[in-house]
């Protein structure tokens, strides 16, 4: 065996000599650029001489010679050189480039302005993308609750993708390892407007698409057209659920306690009938959660929740605003059905910690696109776990955002299920290509990348370019207007 290894070592030495001679010739060429020279010098230093391993055991020698070493990257010398973006299927995907040719992909949360991310470019240029936590502390102050956290989180996603590629490991490995190989998805299913048709759609989710967790919209919009179902709804333009957020004093911008919309017994009976039709279609084995109730106060939330208890819903989502800690606790204490909130909360300390400390909810529900990104969301989940609170995850983005969530969910023990918001879009998955051996989704479960670095995806450019916004061909064009920092950002003196 040792003779065979010596023969392999000699052949390897010859190959390495030929490679070094080729590199030295290129280094001697006056036409070789300085960046290329630096890269070539690192390549020479990065070579592994098998002949020097003969003192190792056979097992160690084989391990050393068969490991996958990415020699195209020197992580300690990586620097961010650019940030660009493309809008695909109305989702803003950012790309952070480096001096070594590798890049990372991130996504600005659905409904957020891409400029939330672009304005961070000047703060991160020339920094090493592998220092993810340090960079996050620099840019964290520019995020806030709701969609305003979308830029910071997009950058954080891209940094983990980059770091994983630099070290040739999946993002979940950088977060501490994985608890699962598959991530359970729940299918978001918007209201079809007809109870029978909606029940048929939900049955299709289970039998044809393989989902094992379902979600439905369940609110006052279901009974809004039924006489005597609601009190004070006609005063509000859009109380049935379609409201204009630009109208500051309108229904959509009025906090729940201030609308005085109430649900009558007849309205509750109509809602119960609606849920029963869905339950009969999918059965009781299937977790079924609910969202989008409307803006009414805690008292009506309790009445609503009690009327739904016999249907054993998996959770009631955002019945009162997330920042109403006492309101959520009152609701949670009054109901058997789990209470959940969190998709608009930014970061652990200022957002989720008060809810968790007060035991105001049974389940937290961060959206990684606004909660702080992969590491912060894992920290949120870990803190919730320490306090006996489970975590589901909200997601309404592209496959880029989905895969960021998959890595975080894989690394977080108290995880329940991750939202899939584009189940019925046949082109949705095709905007990316998986770089590993597994498909993205198999029958209601996302596969955790086990053999591909970073987020485990690359963009399918041909498909992406088909779904750019109308009347634009902008696709990762240069963004020099965001290069210069023009403010003093420190929050203390």
N, C-alpha and C positions, 0 to 999 in steps of 0.2 A: 504493500500500500504506500509505504514511504517513497519507494522508487517512482511510483506513478505520480505522486505529488511533486517529486523533484523534476520530473519531466514536464509537468504542467507549469511548474514555477519557471523553468528555463524558457519555455515557450512564451510565458507571460512577460518575462523580462525582455525578450526580443521584441514583442509587440509594443511594450512601453517605450523601449528605445526608439523604435520607428516613430511612435507618436511624438516623443520629445524632440526628435530631429525635425519633424514637420513643424512643430510649434516654434522651435528656435529659428527655423528658416523664415517663418512669418514674422517673428519678432525682429529679425534683421532687415526685413523689408521696410524701406523708408515710407512706403505708402500705407503702412498699417497705422490706424488711428490710435490715439492714446487710450481711449476706452477699451478698444480691442486688445491692446497690449496688456492692460491691467487684468483683463479677463483671462488672457492666455497665461500670464504669470501665476494666477490662482489655480488654473487648471493643472499646471506642472506640479504645484505644491499639493494639489488634491489627489494625485495618483496614489494607488495602493501597491506597494511592491510585495508581491507574493513571496519572493525569495527571502524576505526578511521575517517570514512567519514560520520558518521551519522549526523554531523552538517551541511553537504552540502544539497543543494536542491536536489529533486528527479532527476531533469534533469542532474545536475552536477554529482551526484552519478552514474547514469547510464553511463554517458560519461566516467567517470574515470574507471569504471569496465569493459567497453567493448572496450576500446582503445587497439590497437595492440602495445604492448611494447616489443621490442626485448631485452630480459634480458640476452642474451648470449654475449652481447658486452658492454664494458665500454669504450666509445669513447675517453675519456680523458687519458686513460691508454694504448691505442693502440700503438704498435711499429712495424715498418717494420723489418721483420726478414730475408727475402729472396726475390730474383727475379729470376725467371726461364722462359724458353720459349719453345715453340713448333712451328714447321713450318708446317702449314696445308694449302693445296692447294696453296703452294708457298707464303703464307702470314705468317709473323712472329707474333705470338700471345704471349704476355708476361703475366706473372702472378706474382703479388706482394703479398707475404704472410705476416701474422702478428702473434703476440704472442697470439692472441685470436682465432685463427683458421679461421677467415674470410679472404678472399682474394679479389683482384681486377684484372680484365682483361683489357688489353690494346692491341693495335696493332701498330707495326712499319709500316709506310706508304709503300704502294706497291713500289717495286723496290729499297727499301732502305736496308742497311746492318743491321742485328739484333744487331751487335756490337755497333751501335749508342745508343742503349738502355742499353746493358749490361754494358758499361763503366760508366753508371750512378749509378749502384748498390751501389758502395762504398760510393757515396755521399748521399744516402738516408737511408742506414741501420740505425736502431735504432730510426729514426724520427717517429713522429706521422703522419700517412698518411692523417688524417683529416685536417692538416695544408697545404692545397693544394697550396694556393698562396705563402706561405713562401717557400715550397719545389720548386715550379716553379721558384722562383727568384734565388734559389741556382743552379739549373740545366740549366736555360735559356741560359747561355753563351755557352753551348755545342751544341746548335742548330744553324742552318743556313738555308739559302734559299734552295729550292728544297728538295731532299730527306734527306739532312743532318739534317733537323728538325724532322725527323721521330722518333728518339729515345726519345727526350724530350716530344714529343706529346704522344707517347705510354705510358710513365710513367704518364703523366697528366691524360689521359683517365682512367688508372687503379686506380688512386687515387680517382677520382670521383666515380667510381664503388664501391670502398672500403668504402668511406665516406657515400654513400647512403645506403649501407648495414649496416653500423654501426648505423646509425640513423633511419633505416627502412623507408627511403623515396626515391622516384625516383630522378635521377640526375637532371632532369629539375627543381625540387622543390628547389634544392640547388642553382640553377642559378637565382632564383628569381620568379619562377612560369612559367606557360605556356600560350601561346597565341592560341594554337590549339591542337586538339586531334588527327589529322591526318597530316602527312607530305607528301606533293606532291612530287612524284618522276619523274625524266625524264630518259627515256631509252636511254642509249648510244648504238648506232647501227653502228658497223664498216662497212666499205665499202664492199659490196658483189662482186664488180667487174663487175656487170651487172646492168644497170639502171632499167630494167624491174623487175628483181628478187629483187633488193633492194627496189623498190617501194612496191612490194608484202610483203616483210618483215616488212616494216614500217606500212602497213595496218594491218598486224597481230598484231603488237604492240598495236594498238588501239582497234580493234574489239575483239580479243581473250584475250589479256593480260590486257586490261583496262587502259593503260597509257593515260594520258591527256597532256603530254608534251614529245616531241621527240627531239633527237639530231642525227646529221649525220656528218660523215667525209666528208669534201668538200675542196679539194685542187688541186694543180697542178697534183697530181698523177692520177686524174680522166681523164685528157686529155693528159698525158705525152706521150702516144704512138701514138697520132694523129699527123700527119705531120703538121709542121708550127704552132703549138699551143704554143710553148715556145721558148724563146730566151736564149741561153747560158746554157741550162740544160745539154747538153751532156758533157760539161767540167767537171761537178761534178759527181762523182761516188755516186749514191744513191739519186740524186735530185728528183726522183719520190716518195720518201718517206721512203724507206728502207735503212737506213744509219747506219754505224758503228761509235758509239760514241768514240771508242778507237782511231780512226784516228783523231788526234788533228787538222790537217789542212784540214780535209774533210768537206763535205757539212754540216753534222750534227752539227759540232762545229763552223761553220762560221756564224757570226751574219748576220741578214737579210740585212742590207744595203750593205754588202760586197760581195754578191754573184752575183749581176747583172743579176739574173734570172728575166725575164720579161714574161708577159702573152700577147699574141697577141689577136687581135680582134677575130680571129678564135677560139683561146683557150677559150676566155670569152663566145663565143656563145655555145661552147660545154659544158661548166660548167652550163650555163643558161638552156640548154636543160635537163641536168641531174637533176637540182633542180626542174624544172617544172614537170618532171615525178613523183617526190616524192610528190610535192604539189598536183598534180591531184589525187594521191592515197589517201592522208590523209585529203585533204581539207584545207581550210584557217582558220577554227576555231581553229585548233590545233597549239599551239606554237611549232615552229620548229627552233632549233638553230644549229650552225655549228662550226666545229673545224678542226684542222690539215691542214692548208692551204699550208704550205711550207715556205721556207725562201726567201722572196722577200721584197723589200723596201716599205716605206710608200706610194710612188707614185703609185706603182702597187696595194697596198692594197686599196687605194682609188678607182682606176679603177675597181678592183674586187668588192668592196662594192657597188659601184653605179650600176654595172650590176646586182646585186642581189636584189636591193631595191624593185622591183615590186613583189617579192615573200614574202615580209614582214617577214623576218627571225627574230626570237626572239632575237638573238644576233650573233655577229661575235667574235669568241674567240681566243685570243692570236695571233692576226695577226702580231703584232710586240712584242718584248720582254717586259715583265712587267716593267723592270727597265728603259725603254725608256719613261719617263714621257711626254716629249714634243711630241714624235712620237705618243703616244696614244692620246694625246689631239688634235693633228692635225687631226688624223683619226676620232676621235669622233666629232669634229667640222664640218668635211666635209660630214659626212654621216647621213642619217636619221635612219638607222638601228643601234640599240644599240651596243656599243663596250664593251667588257668584258675581264678581265684578273684577275689573282691572284692565280692560283692553286699552284704556286711554291714560293709564298711569305711567309716569316717567320716573324710573330709578327707585331703588329699594328704600333708602332712608327717608326720603321726603314723601314717597307715595305709598308703597305697600306695607311698610313697617307698622304704621298706625293701625291699619285694618287688621293685620295679623296679631299685633299685640293685644288689641281689644277683642279678638275672636269675633269680629263683626261679620265675617263671611265663613262659609264652609269650604269654599274652593276659590283660589285666586286664578285670574285669567289674563295673564300678561300678553300683549302683542309684542313680539320681539322687535318689531319695526319701530316701536316707540318706548319700550320699557328700558332700553339701554343696550340692546344687542345681546350677543351670545353669553358672554361671561356674566354680565349683570343679571340677565334673566335666570341663569343657573343659580346665582347667588340668591335671587328672590325665591326660587324654588327650594333651595337648601334651607333658607330661613323659615319658610313656611313649613317644611318638613319637620324641623326642630320643634315646631309649635303645633304639630298634628293637623296641618292644613294641606290639602291636596292641591295640585296645579294642573289645570288644562291650559291650552294655548290658542289664542286667537290669531288667525292668519287669513288675509284677503289679498295677497300679493301674487307675484309671478313665481315660476319654479325656482328662481334665485332665492327669494325670500323663504319659500317652502323648505329648501334644502338647508338654509341656515337654521331654521326651526328644528329640522330633523336632527341635526348634530347636537343642538342644545337639549332636545327632548331625550335623546339617547344617553346623555351624560347626567340626567337629573332623575333621581330615584322616585320621587313622589308624583311623577307625571302620569296623567290620565289619558288625554286624547288631544289631538291637534286638528284644528279646523282646515278643511279643504273647501275653498270658496268658489272654485271654478270647475266643478265636477262635470258640468254639461257643455263645456267649451272644448270641442274636439281638437283644436289647434294648440291648446294651452301648454301641454307637455313638450311639444315639438320645438319650442323656442330655445331649449337647451339640449345638450348631448351629455349623457352620463359618461364620465371618464373611467369608471370601473366596470365590473363585469355584470352588475345587476341593473334591472330596470328601475325607474324612479318609484313606481307604485305597483303593487300587486294586490288586487282584490281588497281594497279598503285599508291597506297598510303601506306606508312608505318604507322602502328598504334603506337601512343605514349603510352608507358607503364603507366598505371594509378594506378595499384594495385600491383606493384612489386618494390623492392628497387634497388638502383644503376642503372646500365644500363638495368636491366630487363632480363638478359640472364645468362645461364650457358652453358658450353661446353658440347656437346654430345660426350663423350670420345670415344665411340665405333665407331662413324662415323669419328671423327677426326683422329683416328689411321689408318683408311683406306686410308687417303690422306696425309700421311707423305712423305717426299722426298724419292726417290728410294734409296735402299741400306742403310737405316738408321732406327733405332727404337727409336731414341732420342725423348722423350716426357716429357717435363718438368723435365729433369734430373737436379741434383744439379749443381750449377755454382760457386764453391768456388774460382775459379781462378779470379773472379771479385770482391772479398770481400774487398781487401785492396786498399785504396786510396794512391797514390804515387806521388801526385803533390800538389803544393800550388796554389789554384784556384782563389784567390782574384784578382780582376782586378785593384786594386788601392793600394797605399801605405799610 
